[in-house]
C-alpha cells in the first residue's frame, strides 16, 4: 500500500503514480442485497456473466460456477436478466460475513 504524502509532497497537478484497479478493494462490502444462485434452475445461458458490470459471475467453459461475493456489489442485474429466475436478490442481513 502506498504511503500517504503530506500536502507539500504531492506533485503539481496531482499526478497519478500508479494505475487504478478495483482488485485491491473488497467492493462487495457495499452490497445491500446479495444474489443467491440456484443451480437447479440454471441453463448456463451466461446472460448473468455477460451483463455483470463487476465480473463477479464465476464461469468455467461456459458453465456457471457461482458468484464471487468479493467483487459483487449487489446491483441485481444478473437476477434481472436471468431467463429462468435462477438468481434471487436477498437482503445482505440474512447472511453472516464469515460465509465469504
Secondary structure, 3 states (H helix, E strand, C coil): CCCCCCHHHCCCCCCCCCCCCCCCCCHHHHCCEEEEECHHHCCCCCHHHHHCCCCCEEEECCEEEEECCCCCCCCCHHHHHCCCCCEEEEEHHHCCHHHC
